[in-house]
Structures are given as structure tokens and as C-alpha cells.
Amino acid sequence: MFGSKGMARRFRQMLQSGDCYVQPGVFNAQSAQIAQAAGFETVGVSGYSLSATLIGKPDVGLTTMSEVVQVTGYICDAVSIPVMADADTGYGNAINAMRTVQQLIKAGVGGMFIEDQVAPKRCGHVAGKRIIPIDEAVGKYRAAVKVRDELDPDVVLVARCDARGVAGGSVAETIERGKAYLDAGMDVFFPEGLVSREELEQVARALDVPLLYNRTGVSPQLSLEELRELRVFLVANAGGAMRAAARAMWDYLHAFAREDVALEKRLEIEMAGHPAADFHTFVGFPAILELEKQYLPKEELESKYEGSLGFRA
């Protein structure tokens, strides 16, 4: 593990490298661990996925700050790669945002993004968004920077702008706001809801700063080569893991309702050799046994396991 400050330092180094990183969206500790095992160097806590999996509701601002901080902390503890938090609107005005930034930094994040939507917010790729006045947003970002600088200057702060997706929204307003947000001390600009490569090029040319691009919804599926050319730092894949998990659970439970134990027998054959086939090992029981061997009295360990039934590492 990097530890909270080490994680932020690593994320800051990634930003300074000028490289482009794909950042899958995760929603719990296990999904983050699987993303790390797949080779990704950073993960983002997806507010959409978190809302869907934690409370079974769409991403319309129903999760609370304490819920998001708690789950984000579990994710930070579970992996050794930088985690970026979805801080929504900061859960209120500039003063609320200051506490949100404080709590997420204490949870161990490498970075976070805060958006300029009116609360309650909603997913950046659905209709009906509204944004706060630019001076209010700038004040919120300045407040976030103040807290970040006091607690851990390495934490990467991302300003998300939803101006393009509101009624009458434009790329011009996105750029205007981007300049103001960066002047407030934010590190990365996140122009949400752009609808073409040309619009992303406009933003990239006008600002010439590291960008976060959310490759989903109304925004086109641009290649990594194209995004590197436009100085994109992070490529978010916010909902992919959540959709894959939902599909797998839907398919399994509907099949189980039809087939009962016959499904389990069939899947045991189909999953042979898969990393998750031996799920006890997959979730780390052998590591717990090794710790017990190091730190529990020998007599206690022997009495626990001698003659007991079940999985043994």
C-alpha cells in the first residue's frame, strides 16, 4: 500500500508525466481489486455505479456525502493504486465542499472531481441538468483548493463543468468556465457531455491543460491515440464494470431460478481454471491463515483447525 499521502503523490506524478491513463469506474472494494489485477494504474469511484449498487437508485444526487466517503475509504484500503473520488457538487455550497474535500482526503484518495451542477445533481449524460453561477462555482473551487493545500498538496483536484449539457449550453461557456476554474487553482479540467471530437479539440486548444474525458453516454468513443493528441490525462470508463456485474447477476439469478442446482454443477465445470472459480482463495482466505500462523498462539491455531470442516488454504 502507498498510504494516503503516498497515493496522492503517485497520482500527482502520473499527472506530471503527461501520459494518458484509462480509469475504470468502480463501486466497491472488490471491483477495485479486480481492476488493479487487470493492470489499470488508477481507478475512479463512479457516482453513477455507487448509487445504482449501494441504494438501487439512479444517479440523481440521492447518495449522501457520508455514504460516498465511507465506500471510497473501503476502496482506498483495498488497493495500492490511486483512487479518484466522485465528490458530486461537494454536497452543498463552498463551505460544505470544504468538509467534503477534508473527509475524502482523510479517506485516502489520490484525487477527486467536483462539479458545477445545481444540487441535487444528476448524471452528466442525462437531460435536465442545471449549473450554478460561475462566481459561485469559482468560490467553491477556491475553497476546495484551500483545504487540499492544507491537508495534502499532492491530491489532484479536478473541476468538472456541465455547461455543455444544460438547456442552451455551449462549448464557449464550457471554455470560459474552464479558464476560471483553473485560475482558482484546480489541476485538471473535466468538460462533461461533449458530443464530438471537434468539441473536445476546441476545449483542448483553448485551455492547453490536462483534461479528463468521460468516454460514455453522449460523448463519442474516441481512441486512446486520439485522446493522447488532445492532452487527455484521464479517460473515464465510468459504468462498464457496473453494467458487466449487473448483467452477470441478472443472467445467473434468472438461470438459477429455472435450473436450480443443475446450474451450479454446470458452472463448476465452465469456470474451471478461472481466477474466481476457487472463490475462497480469490477473496484472500490463505492470506488470513498466514497471518494467523504468524500471530496466534500455536495451541489456539491447532485447536481451531484440527478436525474442523470446510476450506483449508
Helices and strands as residue ranges (DSSP letters): H 4-17, E 21-26, H 29-37, E 43-45, H 47-54, H 65-78, E 83-86, H 94-107, E 111-115, H 134-151, E 156-161, G 163-165, H 171-183, E 188-191, H 197-207, E 211-214, H 224-229, E 232-237, H 240-259, H 261-270, H 279-283, H 285-295, H 298-305
